[in-house]
Amino acid sequence: WNANPLLCSAGVVACKLYQSGEPQKKTCELAAYLSGWGE
């Protein structure tokens, strides 16, 4: 029980960050860059 409020608040903040889709877009761009890095 003692850690639940902390975990819940971290989850709420994470969801707010992910709503825009910007982190996912940057991750996909980086993955595409890295997949062709050794060629």
N, CA, C and O atoms as a CHARMM CRD file, in Angstrom:
* protein
*
  156
    1    1 TRP  N      0.82000  -1.19600   0.00000 PROA 1      0.00000
    2    1 TRP  CA     0.00000   0.00000   0.00000 PROA 1      0.00000
    3    1 TRP  C      0.86000   1.25400   0.00000 PROA 1      0.00000
    4    1 TRP  O      0.46100   2.24600  -0.61000 PROA 1      0.00000
    5    2 ASN  N      1.98400   1.26300   0.63200 PROA 2      0.00000
    6    2 ASN  CA     2.77900   2.47700   0.77800 PROA 2      0.00000
    7    2 ASN  C      3.29100   3.01000  -0.55200 PROA 2      0.00000
    8    2 ASN  O      3.45000   4.22200  -0.69200 PROA 2      0.00000
    9    3 ALA  N      3.55200   2.16000  -1.52500 PROA 3      0.00000
   10    3 ALA  CA     4.10200   2.62600  -2.79700 PROA 3      0.00000
   11    3 ALA  C      3.01400   2.96900  -3.81200 PROA 3      0.00000
   12    3 ALA  O      3.31200   3.61000  -4.82000 PROA 3      0.00000
   13    4 ASN  N      1.79500   2.57500  -3.58900 PROA 4      0.00000
   14    4 ASN  CA     0.74900   2.78600  -4.58900 PROA 4      0.00000
   15    4 ASN  C      0.53100   4.24400  -4.98100 PROA 4      0.00000
   16    4 ASN  O      0.41700   4.51600  -6.17600 PROA 4      0.00000
   17    5 PRO  N      0.46400   5.20000  -4.05200 PROA 5      0.00000
   18    5 PRO  CA     0.27100   6.59300  -4.47900 PROA 5      0.00000
   19    5 PRO  C      1.40200   7.09200  -5.37500 PROA 5      0.00000
   20    5 PRO  O      1.15800   7.82500  -6.33300 PROA 5      0.00000
   21    6 LEU  N      2.61500   6.70500  -5.07300 PROA 6      0.00000
   22    6 LEU  CA     3.74800   7.11500  -5.89200 PROA 6      0.00000
   23    6 LEU  C      3.65400   6.50100  -7.28300 PROA 6      0.00000
   24    6 LEU  O      3.86300   7.19000  -8.28100 PROA 6      0.00000
   25    7 LEU  N      3.34300   5.21800  -7.35500 PROA 7      0.00000
   26    7 LEU  CA     3.21600   4.55400  -8.65400 PROA 7      0.00000
   27    7 LEU  C      2.05700   5.12400  -9.46400 PROA 7      0.00000
   28    7 LEU  O      2.16700   5.29300 -10.67900 PROA 7      0.00000
   29    8 CYS  N      0.96400   5.41500  -8.80200 PROA 8      0.00000
   30    8 CYS  CA    -0.18800   5.98200  -9.50600 PROA 8      0.00000
   31    8 CYS  C      0.13500   7.35800 -10.06600 PROA 8      0.00000
   32    8 CYS  O     -0.22700   7.66300 -11.20300 PROA 8      0.00000
   33    9 SER  N      0.80400   8.18500  -9.29200 PROA 9      0.00000
   34    9 SER  CA     1.12900   9.52300  -9.78900 PROA 9      0.00000
   35    9 SER  C      2.12200   9.44300 -10.94000 PROA 9      0.00000
   36    9 SER  O      2.02500  10.22200 -11.88900 PROA 9      0.00000
   37   10 ALA  N      3.07700   8.51300 -10.87500 PROA 10     0.00000
   38   10 ALA  CA     4.02600   8.33900 -11.98000 PROA 10     0.00000
   39   10 ALA  C      3.29400   7.86300 -13.23400 PROA 10     0.00000
   40   10 ALA  O      3.61300   8.30400 -14.33800 PROA 10     0.00000
   41   11 GLY  N      2.33400   6.98200 -13.08000 PROA 11     0.00000
   42   11 GLY  CA     1.56100   6.50000 -14.21800 PROA 11     0.00000
   43   11 GLY  C      0.73200   7.59500 -14.86400 PROA 11     0.00000
   44   11 GLY  O      0.62900   7.65900 -16.08900 PROA 11     0.00000
   45   12 VAL  N      0.14400   8.45200 -14.05300 PROA 12     0.00000
   46   12 VAL  CA    -0.65200   9.56200 -14.58000 PROA 12     0.00000
   47   12 VAL  C      0.23200  10.51400 -15.37900 PROA 12     0.00000
   48   12 VAL  O     -0.14200  10.95100 -16.46800 PROA 12     0.00000
   49   13 VAL  N      1.39600  10.83100 -14.84100 PROA 13     0.00000
   50   13 VAL  CA     2.32000  11.72800 -15.54500 PROA 13     0.00000
   51   13 VAL  C      2.78800  11.08900 -16.84700 PROA 13     0.00000
   52   13 VAL  O      2.86500  11.76400 -17.87400 PROA 13     0.00000
   53   14 ALA  N      3.10200   9.79600 -16.81600 PROA 14     0.00000
   54   14 ALA  CA     3.54300   9.10700 -18.03000 PROA 14     0.00000
   55   14 ALA  C      2.44500   9.13100 -19.09000 PROA 14     0.00000
   56   14 ALA  O      2.72800   9.37200 -20.26400 PROA 14     0.00000
   57   15 CYS  N      1.22100   8.89000 -18.70200 PROA 15     0.00000
   58   15 CYS  CA     0.11400   8.90600 -19.66600 PROA 15     0.00000
   59   15 CYS  C     -0.05700  10.28900 -20.28500 PROA 15     0.00000
   60   15 CYS  O     -0.34800  10.40400 -21.47600 PROA 15     0.00000
   61   16 LYS  N      0.12000  11.32500 -19.49800 PROA 16     0.00000
   62   16 LYS  CA     0.01300  12.68500 -20.03700 PROA 16     0.00000
   63   16 LYS  C      1.12100  12.95700 -21.04600 PROA 16     0.00000
   64   16 LYS  O      0.90000  13.64700 -22.04100 PROA 16     0.00000
   65   17 LEU  N      2.31100  12.42000 -20.79700 PROA 17     0.00000
   66   17 LEU  CA     3.42400  12.61200 -21.72500 PROA 17     0.00000
   67   17 LEU  C      3.18400  11.87500 -23.03600 PROA 17     0.00000
   68   17 LEU  O      3.55100  12.37500 -24.09900 PROA 17     0.00000
   69   18 TYR  N      2.57800  10.70300 -22.97900 PROA 18     0.00000
   70   18 TYR  CA     2.39800   9.86100 -24.15900 PROA 18     0.00000
   71   18 TYR  C      1.18400  10.23800 -24.99700 PROA 18     0.00000
   72   18 TYR  O      1.06000   9.76800 -26.12800 PROA 18     0.00000
   73   19 GLN  N      0.29000  11.06500 -24.48300 PROA 19     0.00000
   74   19 GLN  CA    -0.94500  11.38300 -25.19800 PROA 19     0.00000
   75   19 GLN  C     -0.69800  12.05700 -26.53700 PROA 19     0.00000
   76   19 GLN  O     -1.44900  11.83100 -27.48600 PROA 19     0.00000
   77   20 SER  N      0.32500  12.87000 -26.63200 PROA 20     0.00000
   78   20 SER  CA     0.56600  13.61100 -27.87300 PROA 20     0.00000
   79   20 SER  C      1.08500  12.71500 -28.98900 PROA 20     0.00000
   80   20 SER  O      0.92400  13.04000 -30.16600 PROA 20     0.00000
   81   21 GLY  N      1.70300  11.59400 -28.63900 PROA 21     0.00000
   82   21 GLY  CA     2.27900  10.70600 -29.63700 PROA 21     0.00000
   83   21 GLY  C      3.69500  11.08900 -30.03400 PROA 21     0.00000
   84   21 GLY  O      4.33700  10.36800 -30.79800 PROA 21     0.00000
   85   22 GLU  N      4.19100  12.20400 -29.53100 PROA 22     0.00000
   86   22 GLU  CA     5.52800  12.66900 -29.89100 PROA 22     0.00000
   87   22 GLU  C      6.62900  11.70900 -29.44100 PROA 22     0.00000
   88   22 GLU  O      7.54500  11.45400 -30.22300 PROA 22     0.00000
   89   23 PRO  N      6.58800  11.15900 -28.21500 PROA 23     0.00000
   90   23 PRO  CA     7.63900  10.20400 -27.83200 PROA 23     0.00000
   91   23 PRO  C      7.67400   8.97300 -28.74100 PROA 23     0.00000
   92   23 PRO  O      8.75100   8.48100 -29.07700 PROA 23     0.00000
   93   24 GLN  N      6.50000   8.47500 -29.14000 PROA 24     0.00000
   94   24 GLN  CA     6.45100   7.31600 -30.01600 PROA 24     0.00000
   95   24 GLN  C      7.01800   7.65700 -31.39500 PROA 24     0.00000
   96   24 GLN  O      7.71300   6.84000 -31.99800 PROA 24     0.00000
   97   25 LYS  N      6.72900   8.84500 -31.88900 PROA 25     0.00000
   98   25 LYS  CA     7.23400   9.26300 -33.19700 PROA 25     0.00000
   99   25 LYS  C      8.75700   9.34800 -33.17500 PROA 25     0.00000
  100   25 LYS  O      9.42200   8.86600 -34.09200 PROA 25     0.00000
  101   26 LYS  N      9.30500   9.95500 -32.13600 PROA 26     0.00000
  102   26 LYS  CA    10.75900  10.07900 -32.04000 PROA 26     0.00000
  103   26 LYS  C     11.41900   8.71100 -31.90800 PROA 26     0.00000
  104   26 LYS  O     12.49100   8.48100 -32.46900 PROA 26     0.00000
  105   27 THR  N     10.78200   7.80400 -31.16900 PROA 27     0.00000
  106   27 THR  CA    11.32500   6.46000 -31.01200 PROA 27     0.00000
  107   27 THR  C     11.34200   5.72100 -32.34400 PROA 27     0.00000
  108   27 THR  O     12.31400   5.03400 -32.65800 PROA 27     0.00000
  109   28 CYS  N     10.28300   5.85400 -33.12700 PROA 28     0.00000
  110   28 CYS  CA    10.23700   5.20900 -34.44700 PROA 28     0.00000
  111   28 CYS  C     11.30000   5.78300 -35.37600 PROA 28     0.00000
  112   28 CYS  O     11.93600   5.04100 -36.12500 PROA 28     0.00000
  113   29 GLU  N     11.49600   7.09500 -35.33100 PROA 29     0.00000
  114   29 GLU  CA    12.52100   7.72200 -36.16900 PROA 29     0.00000
  115   29 GLU  C     13.91300   7.23500 -35.77800 PROA 29     0.00000
  116   29 GLU  O     14.73600   6.94400 -36.64500 PROA 29     0.00000
  117   30 LEU  N     14.17700   7.14600 -34.48600 PROA 30     0.00000
  118   30 LEU  CA    15.47600   6.67400 -34.01300 PROA 30     0.00000
  119   30 LEU  C     15.69000   5.20900 -34.38700 PROA 30     0.00000
  120   30 LEU  O     16.79100   4.82600 -34.78300 PROA 30     0.00000
  121   31 ALA  N     14.64800   4.39100 -34.26500 PROA 31     0.00000
  122   31 ALA  CA    14.76600   2.97700 -34.62900 PROA 31     0.00000
  123   31 ALA  C     15.06300   2.82800 -36.12000 PROA 31     0.00000
  124   31 ALA  O     15.87200   1.98500 -36.50900 PROA 31     0.00000
  125   32 ALA  N     14.41800   3.63300 -36.95200 PROA 32     0.00000
  126   32 ALA  CA    14.67500   3.57300 -38.39100 PROA 32     0.00000
  127   32 ALA  C     16.10600   3.99200 -38.69500 PROA 32     0.00000
  128   32 ALA  O     16.76200   3.39500 -39.54900 PROA 32     0.00000
  129   33 TYR  N     16.58600   5.00200 -38.00900 PROA 33     0.00000
  130   33 TYR  CA    17.96700   5.45600 -38.19800 PROA 33     0.00000
  131   33 TYR  C     18.95800   4.37300 -37.78400 PROA 33     0.00000
  132   33 TYR  O     19.90700   4.07800 -38.51100 PROA 33     0.00000
  133   34 LEU  N     18.73200   3.78500 -36.61400 PROA 34     0.00000
  134   34 LEU  CA    19.65500   2.77300 -36.09500 PROA 34     0.00000
  135   34 LEU  C     19.61600   1.48400 -36.91000 PROA 34     0.00000
  136   34 LEU  O     20.62500   0.78400 -37.00000 PROA 34     0.00000
  137   35 SER  N     18.47500   1.16200 -37.50000 PROA 35     0.00000
  138   35 SER  CA    18.39300  -0.07700 -38.27800 PROA 35     0.00000
  139   35 SER  C     19.24900  -0.00600 -39.54000 PROA 35     0.00000
  140   35 SER  O     19.66500  -1.04400 -40.05500 PROA 35     0.00000
  141   36 GLY  N     19.51700   1.18500 -40.04100 PROA 36     0.00000
  142   36 GLY  CA    20.36100   1.32600 -41.21300 PROA 36     0.00000
  143   36 GLY  C     21.75600   1.80900 -40.89200 PROA 36     0.00000
  144   36 GLY  O     22.52000   2.14100 -41.79800 PROA 36     0.00000
  145   37 TRP  N     22.09800   1.85200 -39.63200 PROA 37     0.00000
  146   37 TRP  CA    23.35500   2.42900 -39.16100 PROA 37     0.00000
  147   37 TRP  C     24.57800   1.64200 -39.61600 PROA 37     0.00000
  148   37 TRP  O     25.58400   2.24500 -39.98900 PROA 37     0.00000
  149   38 GLY  N     24.52100   0.32300 -39.59600 PROA 38     0.00000
  150   38 GLY  CA    25.67900  -0.49300 -39.91400 PROA 38     0.00000
  151   38 GLY  C     25.86000  -0.77100 -41.39900 PROA 38     0.00000
  152   38 GLY  O     26.81100  -1.45100 -41.78500 PROA 38     0.00000
  153   39 GLU  N     24.99100  -0.27200 -42.21600 PROA 39     0.00000
  154   39 GLU  CA    25.04100  -0.58400 -43.65400 PROA 39     0.00000
  155   39 GLU  C     25.96800   0.34000 -44.39600 PROA 39     0.00000
  156   39 GLU  O     26.12400   0.21300 -45.61100 PROA 39     0.00000
